[in-house]
Amino acid sequence: MNPARRRFLSLSAISLTAGCATLESKQSEWIFRPVRDNWRGYQGLPAGVAELWLPLPGQDGERLHAWWAPQEDQQAPAVLYLHGARWNLSGSSFRIQRLRDLGFSVLAIDYRGFGQSSGELPSETKAYEDAQLGWDWLRVKVPQPGRRFVYGHSLGGAVAIDLAARLTVDDAAGLITEAALTSVPDVVSASRFGWLPVGFLITQRFEALARIPKVTIPKLFLHGTADTVIPHSMGDELFKAAAEPKRLVKFEGAGHSGIAWSASEQYRRAISDFVQATLAVGGKAHATR
């Protein structure tokens, strides 16, 4: 056996004997890499955005930090935005503003352990719960299901898919994912460490590919062909596994986080066409700008 592989397997065995709690916390650190501080390019709360605090049920005094950016038009579509790993809301301010420019009222949340939200570390289970809490708030604020969308970027795409798998057309108009992964083990396998046999150690798996067939609402998958973080082939796999209605839009030469501006017009058109189609089917034809 290769010496490097032997060392890795020995360390894996030691990790397992160290206890599940330690393994879980380390995975949270490695997968989410949560940041409390603002993104270095953050220039303050975007215009038209209000801060919200969403109490966590059964968690005395704990809450999620959120941004709410409403449109003046009461019939505008609304979206729950779920960010990816590492950066908190401040790192997604440009994408949130872009969605607002496209005509959405936007609710964006920080998972537990990120930014000003409560909690020490996020986890897969907690992220799913936090997304549901955000959706429950949006459901009250925007009672018409035909106007509500879910949007997830990167790891947030897996969170969005999990939420959408529990929704029907009576709950939401559609799901949009950007640079979404098929699963955490798949991301590891696609990396330069793919030769390592770590699959059995990963407990926070984010099995988006297994969940996407359960999503019955309309779906739009967005992915850049130059994405070096989440290979665009994962977007192809998600699209292939998804049930109709669905659409996949690839952005030639775009990376992991730059679709909204590097392919601005194509991005606008893809989202606008998707929203118009879904709202029209729901009998509420409100086009994005």
N, C-alpha and C positions, 0 to 999 in steps of 0.2 A: 504494500500500500504506500502511496505517495506520503512522505513525511508530513507535508502540510495538511493533508487530509487526516492523517492520524492525530495530529495535534488538535485539529478542529473537533474531531469526534470526541477526544478526551475532554476538551473544554465544554462540549455540549453535555456530556454526561455529568460533569461537575455542575453545570448550570441547572440541570434538571434536579439534582439532589439539593440545590440551594433553596428550592421551594417555589411553588407556583406563584406566590405573591410577588416575589422578586422578579420572576420572569415576566409577569404581567406588567409591572411598573417599568421595567427596562424596555419592553416592547412599546409601551406608550411613549416613552422618551424617544425611541428610535423612529417610530412611525410618524408621530405627530410633530415632534420637535417644537413644542409650543413656546411662543414668545409673548412676554408680557409687555415689553417696550414697543413703542410705535415703530413702524417701518421707517427706514432712514429717509425715504423720499416723501414721507407724509407731510402735508402742508396745512393741516388743520381740518376740522370737520367740514365736509363739502357743503356748499350752499343748498339750503332746502332740506337738510338732513337733521332730524331730531333724535336725541339719545333716548333709549328706552331701557327699562330694567324689568325682566321677566322673572317672577319668583319661581323657584324650583319646587314642585309639589313634594311635600313631606320632608323637605330639607330646610330646617329652621334658619331663616336669615340668608340662605344662599340664593343666588340669582344669576341670570344670564344678562350680559351687556348686549344691547342690540341697537341698530340704527333703523330709523323709519324715514323714508323719503317719499312722501305722497305726491301724486299729481293733483293739480287743481280740478281736472276733469274727473268727476265721480264715477264715470263709466270706463276709466282707463284700466287696462289689465294690471294685475299685481303679481309680484313674484317673491318667493322666499329664496334668498341667495345664501348658499352654503359654500364657504371657502375651503381651501385645501390645507395642507400641512404648513407648519412653521409660522407664517405671518398671521397676525390677527386682523381685525377689520381694517386697520389703517393700511395694511398691505393690499387690500382689495378696493380701496376708495376709488381708484380709476375705473375699475370694472363696474362698480356699483353706479358711478356717475354715468357710465356709458349706457347701462340698462335704463337709467332714468331718462337719458337723452332720447332713447328709443321709444319712450312713452309709457314705461312701467312705473307704477308705484312699487318701491323696493323695500322689503324687510330683510335685513342682514343680521345674522347673529354670530357671536363668538361662543364657541363651545367652552365647556368648563375647562379651566386651566389656561385659557387664552386671554390676553388683554386684561380687561377689567372684570371678566366673569369670575365667579367663585370657583373653588376647587383647586387642588394641587396639580393633578394630571388628568388629561382627557383619556378616554378609552373608546373602543368601538361601541360598546353598549351605551355608554354615556352620550356619545355623539348622536346615536340614533334617537335617544330620549330627548336630547336638546333640540334636534331637528323637529321632532313631533311637537315639542313645546312651542317652537316658533310657528309651526303650521297651525296649531290650535289658536294662537293669537291672531294670525292672519285670517283664519276662518271667521272669527268674530268681527274683525275689522272690515273684511270684504266678504259679505254673506253670499254673493253670487258665485257658485262654484265654477261657472263658465269663464270667470275672469281671473282665476287663480292658477299660477304656474309654479313649478319647482325648478330651480337652476342650481347645478353643482359643478364646481371646478376642481379638477384633479382628484384628490382624496375625497373632496366634497361631492364629487360625482357619484362615488359609491354610496355616500350617505344619502344623497338625493334619490338614488335608485332604490335603496331600502325603504325610504319613506313612500316613494311612488308605488312600490309593490303592495302597499297597504291602502292605496287610494283607488277610487273608481271614477268614472266620468261624472258621477254625482258629487264628487269631492273636488276635482281639479280638471283644468282644461288641458294641461300638458306638462311634459318633463323635458328639460333641456340640460344636456351635459356637455361640458367642455373639457377636453383632454382627460377623460375619465379612464380609470384603470379597471381591469377585469378582476383582479384580486391582488392582495399584497404578496402572496407567494409567487404569482406570475411576474410581478415587478422585480422581485429578487432574482428570479430565474433569468430575466431579460438583462440583468445588470452584469457588470464584470465579475461579480461574485456568484454568478449563476451555477457554477460547478459545485458549490458547497451544498451538502445535503441538509438544508435547514428547514425544509417544509414541515417536518413533524414537530418542530419547535414553535412554529408560528401559531399562536392562538387567536390573535386579533387579525382575522383574515380578510375581512371586507369582500366577501364573495359576490361581487356585483354581477359577474357573468352568470352565476347560478340564479340570481334573483331577477334579472332583467326579463326572462320569459313570463314572469308573473305580473309585469306592469301592463295594465290594460289601457291606460290613457295614451294619447298620441305622444310620440317621442321624437326628439331632434338631437342627433349626435354631432358634435363639432370637434374637429381634431386637426392640428397642424402636422404637415408631413415631415417637418424638421424637429419634431418634439424629441428631445434627448432624455427626458425624464420618464414619460409614459409613452412608449412606442405607439405610433398611430395604428399599427396592426391591432392593438387592443380595441380601438374604436371600431375597426372592421368586425372584430369578434362580437362585440356588444350588439352592433347593428344586425349581424347575421342571426344572433340568438333571439333578438327581440321580435315580438309579434307586431303585425300591422295594427294601426297606422304608424309608420316610422319613416325617418329620413336621415341620411348621413351626408354631411358636408365636410369635405377635406379642404384645407387651406395650404396651397402649395408654398413651401418654404417657410411656413410659420412655425415658431417654436412653442414651448409649453405655456407661456403666459402672455404672449403678445398678439393673439388673434384679434382682439378688440380694436387695436390700432394699426397693426401691420397689414391687416386685410380689412380695413374699416368698412368699405362699401360692401364687400362680399358678406361680411359679418352682419351688417345692418340688413341686407337683403334677405339673408337666410333666416334671421329671427323674425323679421317683419312678415315674410311669406308664411312662416310656420304659425305665428300668432294670428294672422288674418284668417288662415285656413281653419284653425281650431275654433276661433271665436265665431266664424261664419257657420260652421257645423253646429255650434251650440245656439245659433239664433241670435248671437250678440256680436254682430260684425263691427268691431271697433278696431280700426287699423292702427298700427304703430306708425309713428312719424318716420 
